[in-house]
Amino acid sequence: MSIFKKILILFSFSFILMSIIGFWMDTINSNRIDSLIKEKYAKISYEILDNFNDINKINELELKYGLKRINNFESLENEVLYEENLTFGFVKIFQKFFQDEFILQIKYLNDEYIFQTKDEGSINDKLILNILIVLDILALIIIFLFILKIFSPLKQISKQITQFANGDFSTRVDIKSNDEIGKLADTFNNMASKLENLINTREELLRDIGHELRTPIARGKFAIEKIDDFSQKELMKKIFSDLEILTNELIELERLNSSKLNFEKFTNKKLIIESLQKIHFDNEEKIKLDIKDDFEIEGDFYYLCIALKNLIDNALKYSIKFPIKISSSKNNIQVISFGEELSRNIEYYLQAFTQELPQRNGFGLGLSIVKKIIDKHGFEISYHHNKENNSNNFILNVNSL
C-alpha cells in the first residue's frame, strides 16, 4: 500500500471520528438547551400567565428573572423552540438565529406580553464549542493537504528510481529543498552519477577487451589454415571457435546488465522466424513449427530473438532425436526437445557456467543470457519433462497484448 493511501485512510478515519464527536456533542448541547427551555422558561411563562392580571406581580417577575419587555417582534425572523396552545391563548418561546437570548410570547384573551430574556452563557458556550470543532476539522484538512505536499516529491523520486532501474542511467531527480526529502534526492543524484560513470567505464573496458580478444582469435583462425595435419587443424579450429563463442557470450551477458531495452510491438511468428534465421543448421527437417495462435508481443525484438535462439540452440545440441518442435499458443512459445529429464531444478541451469555434467558441449552461458533477457522484460521461463514421450519442454511465457 502506498504512503498516500495510508495517509488518506488515517485522515478519513480522523475526519469521520471528529465529525461523529462534533455531532454527538452538538446533540448533547441541543438536548441540554431544550431541557433548559422546558424547565426554566416554560415555567417562567406559566408563572407570568398565572399572574396575568396582576401588573405589580408581573413587574416583580421581570426583575426577578431579568426579563425585558419589548413591543416590536417579528416571529417569522425567529426559530420556534417551544409552543403550547391554551384554551384562551398560547405560550411560545422563540430564539433569534445565532443569538443567545430567548423571546417569550404569552397571550391570554386580548392581552399579550412579549419578553426578551437575558443572555444565556450556555448557548454561547455551545456556539464556541461548535466553532472550535469546525476549526479543528479545518485544521485536520489543512494538515492532510500539507502532509500530501511534503510527500508529493516521493512520487517523483520513486518514478526516477524506476527509470534508473530500467536502464535510463542519465535520469536525475530535480527537487530543491532543505529537508530530508531534498537530502534523499541529492543522495540519489550523487549515487546515480557514480553508478553511471562506473557503468560507462565498464562498458568501455568491455568493448576494449572484446576487441583485443577478437583480434588474436582472427589471427589464430588465419594461421590454422597453414597447418597440414588435418586432425590438428580441426582441433585448433574447435578451440578458436569455442574461444570466439565464449567471448561473444560473455560480452553479451555483461552488456545485458547495463543496456536499456528498446520496446516495440511484433508478432510471435515474426520472433520465431527471426530467431531461426540466426541459427546455422544443415538440415531444416530437424525443426518442426506449430504456431497455433498469432499474437502481439511488446518487448525488445533483438534481445528476445537472442533468448529464443539460445533455447532452440540448446534443443538442437542436446536432443537425442529429431525433429525438435517449436510450438506457440496464446501467451507462450515452447521449445520441445527429446531426452532424459534434467537432473536439477531449472533455476540451477539459468545461472552462468552451469550445465549437465555429461554434456560438456558449451560453456553454460546460453540459458543464463535467456534468464537475464526474460527478467528484464518481466516475462517468465519454465520447464517440465513429459514422461510419455520423453520430451523436455522449455516454455517462454510472455505478456501478449
Solvent accessible surface area in square Angstrom, and as a share of the most:
residue,aa,sasa,rsa
1,M,157,0.70
2,S,57,0.37
3,I,83,0.42
4,F,81,0.34
5,K,115,0.49
6,K,106,0.45
7,I,23,0.12
8,L,73,0.36
9,I,94,0.48
10,L,120,0.60
11,F,38,0.16
12,S,42,0.27
13,F,134,0.56
14,S,39,0.25
15,F,73,0.31
16,I,100,0.51
17,L,85,0.42
18,M,47,0.21
19,S,42,0.27
20,I,100,0.51
21,I,67,0.34
22,G,10,0.09
23,F,152,0.63
24,W,151,0.53
25,M,56,0.25
26,D,48,0.25
27,T,54,0.32
28,I,76,0.38
29,N,13,0.07
30,S,36,0.23
31,N,88,0.45
32,R,110,0.40
33,I,16,0.08
34,D,66,0.34
35,S,47,0.30
36,L,45,0.23
37,I,3,0.02
38,K,124,0.53
39,E,124,0.56
40,K,65,0.28
41,Y,3,0.01
42,A,7,0.05
43,K,137,0.58
44,I,4,0.02
45,S,0,0.00
46,Y,63,0.24
47,E,46,0.21
48,I,0,0.00
49,L,29,0.14
50,D,118,0.61
51,N,36,0.19
52,F,13,0.05
53,N,137,0.70
54,D,66,0.34
55,I,94,0.48
56,N,110,0.56
57,K,71,0.30
58,I,0,0.00
59,N,63,0.32
60,E,100,0.45
61,L,3,0.02
62,E,26,0.12
63,L,153,0.76
64,K,138,0.59
65,Y,51,0.19
66,G,36,0.35
67,L,15,0.07
68,K,130,0.55
69,R,100,0.36
70,I,34,0.17
71,N,136,0.70
72,N,144,0.74
73,F,38,0.16
74,E,106,0.47
75,S,48,0.31
76,L,169,0.84
77,E,117,0.52
78,N,15,0.08
79,E,82,0.37
80,V,74,0.43
81,L,53,0.27
82,Y,44,0.17
83,E,88,0.39
84,E,69,0.31
85,N,112,0.58
86,L,58,0.29
87,T,120,0.70
88,F,117,0.49
89,G,16,0.15
90,F,40,0.17
91,V,0,0.00
92,K,47,0.20
93,I,0,0.00
94,F,3,0.01
95,Q,28,0.13
96,K,70,0.29
97,F,117,0.49
98,F,186,0.78
99,Q,84,0.37
100,D,28,0.15
101,E,30,0.13
102,F,0,0.00
103,I,1,0.00
104,L,0,0.00
105,Q,24,0.11
106,I,0,0.00
107,K,70,0.30
108,Y,76,0.29
109,L,103,0.51
110,N,149,0.76
111,D,81,0.42
112,E,78,0.35
113,Y,25,0.09
114,I,19,0.10
115,F,0,0.00
116,Q,46,0.20
117,T,4,0.02
118,K,114,0.48
119,D,88,0.45
120,E,18,0.08
121,G,47,0.45
122,S,26,0.17
123,I,13,0.07
124,N,62,0.32
125,D,84,0.44
126,K,39,0.16
127,L,73,0.36
128,I,83,0.42
129,L,50,0.25
130,N,37,0.19
131,I,87,0.44
132,L,100,0.50
133,I,23,0.12
134,V,80,0.46
135,L,95,0.47
136,D,62,0.32
137,I,30,0.15
138,L,86,0.43
139,A,43,0.33
140,L,38,0.19
141,I,56,0.29
142,I,114,0.58
143,I,94,0.48
144,F,22,0.09
145,L,102,0.51
146,F,119,0.50
147,I,53,0.27
148,L,41,0.20
149,K,149,0.63
150,I,65,0.33
151,F,75,0.31
152,S,59,0.38
153,P,32,0.20
154,L,44,0.22
155,K,134,0.57
156,Q,64,0.29
157,I,5,0.03
158,S,64,0.41
159,K,124,0.53
160,Q,28,0.12
161,I,79,0.40
162,T,72,0.42
163,Q,62,0.27
164,F,18,0.08
165,A,82,0.64
166,N,96,0.49
167,G,9,0.08
168,D,38,0.19
169,F,36,0.15
170,S,76,0.49
171,T,11,0.06
172,R,77,0.28
173,V,4,0.02
174,D,108,0.56
175,I,20,0.10
176,K,181,0.77
177,S,49,0.31
178,N,151,0.77
179,D,61,0.31
180,E,135,0.60
181,I,19,0.10
182,G,1,0.01
183,K,132,0.56
184,L,84,0.42
185,A,0,0.00
186,D,70,0.36
187,T,85,0.49
188,F,10,0.04
189,N,32,0.16
190,N,89,0.46
191,M,87,0.39
192,A,0,0.00
193,S,40,0.26
194,K,147,0.62
195,L,64,0.32
196,E,39,0.18
197,N,94,0.48
198,L,117,0.58
199,I,27,0.13
200,N,64,0.33
201,T,83,0.48
202,R,88,0.32
203,E,45,0.20
204,E,93,0.42
205,L,103,0.51
206,L,28,0.14
207,R,143,0.52
208,D,84,0.43
209,I,78,0.40
210,G,1,0.01
211,H,118,0.53
212,E,110,0.49
213,L,77,0.38
214,R,107,0.39
215,T,46,0.26
216,P,69,0.43
217,I,12,0.06
218,A,60,0.47
219,R,172,0.63
220,G,12,0.12
221,K,78,0.33
222,F,142,0.59
223,A,53,0.41
224,I,4,0.02
225,E,100,0.45
226,K,147,0.62
227,I,60,0.31
228,D,143,0.74
229,D,74,0.38
230,F,147,0.61
231,S,75,0.48
232,Q,90,0.40
233,K,41,0.17
234,E,73,0.33
235,L,95,0.47
236,M,59,0.27
237,K,80,0.34
238,K,106,0.45
239,I,75,0.38
240,F,34,0.14
241,S,42,0.27
242,D,38,0.20
243,L,79,0.39
244,E,58,0.26
245,I,80,0.41
246,L,41,0.21
247,T,8,0.04
248,N,62,0.32
249,E,39,0.18
250,L,65,0.32
251,I,11,0.06
252,E,22,0.10
253,L,15,0.07
254,E,54,0.24
255,R,93,0.34
256,L,1,0.00
257,N,64,0.33
258,S,6,0.04
259,S,20,0.13
260,K,123,0.52
261,L,18,0.09
262,N,105,0.54
263,F,103,0.43
264,E,78,0.35
265,K,126,0.53
266,F,9,0.04
267,T,45,0.26
268,N,0,0.00
269,K,101,0.43
270,K,109,0.46
271,L,0,0.00
272,I,0,0.00
273,I,70,0.36
274,E,56,0.25
275,S,0,0.00
276,L,27,0.13
277,Q,127,0.56
278,K,68,0.29
279,I,14,0.07
280,H,181,0.81
281,F,65,0.27
282,D,132,0.68
283,N,63,0.32
284,E,142,0.64
285,E,139,0.62
286,K,58,0.25
287,I,22,0.11
288,K,113,0.48
289,L,81,0.40
290,D,40,0.21
291,I,53,0.27
292,K,135,0.57
293,D,56,0.29
294,D,97,0.50
295,F,11,0.05
296,E,78,0.35
297,I,0,0.00
298,E,71,0.32
299,G,0,0.00
300,D,8,0.04
301,F,31,0.13
302,Y,107,0.41
303,Y,14,0.05
304,L,0,0.00
305,C,1,0.00
306,I,21,0.11
307,A,0,0.00
308,L,0,0.00
309,K,49,0.21
310,N,16,0.08
311,L,5,0.02
312,I,0,0.00
313,D,40,0.21
314,N,33,0.17
315,A,7,0.05
316,L,31,0.15
317,K,87,0.37
318,Y,61,0.23
319,S,12,0.08
320,I,123,0.63
321,K,108,0.46
322,F,84,0.35
323,P,57,0.36
324,I,0,0.00
325,K,63,0.27
326,I,0,0.00
327,S,10,0.06
328,S,0,0.00
329,S,31,0.20
330,K,110,0.46
331,N,66,0.34
332,N,27,0.14
333,I,0,0.00
334,Q,42,0.19
335,V,1,0.01
336,I,23,0.12
337,S,9,0.06
338,F,31,0.13
339,G,5,0.05
340,E,139,0.62
341,E,87,0.39
342,L,35,0.18
343,S,89,0.58
344,R,133,0.49
345,N,104,0.53
346,I,23,0.12
347,E,94,0.42
348,Y,59,0.22
349,Y,7,0.03
350,L,9,0.05
351,Q,103,0.46
352,A,40,0.31
353,F,121,0.51
354,T,24,0.14
355,Q,21,0.09
356,E,30,0.13
357,L,137,0.68
358,P,122,0.77
359,Q,71,0.31
360,R,156,0.57
361,N,82,0.42
362,G,32,0.30
363,F,60,0.25
364,G,14,0.14
365,L,1,0.00
366,G,14,0.13
367,L,18,0.09
368,S,7,0.04
369,I,3,0.02
370,V,0,0.00
371,K,57,0.24
372,K,65,0.28
373,I,0,0.00
374,I,1,0.01
375,D,79,0.41
376,K,69,0.29
377,H,18,0.08
378,G,54,0.52
379,F,16,0.07
380,E,114,0.51
381,I,19,0.10
382,S,41,0.26
383,Y,39,0.15
384,H,88,0.39
385,H,30,0.14
386,N,52,0.27
387,K,166,0.70
388,E,169,0.76
389,N,74,0.38
390,N,46,0.24
391,S,1,0.00
392,N,13,0.07
393,N,7,0.03
394,F,27,0.11
395,I,24,0.12
396,L,0,0.00
397,N,49,0.25
398,V,6,0.03
399,N,99,0.51
400,S,26,0.17
401,L,103,0.51
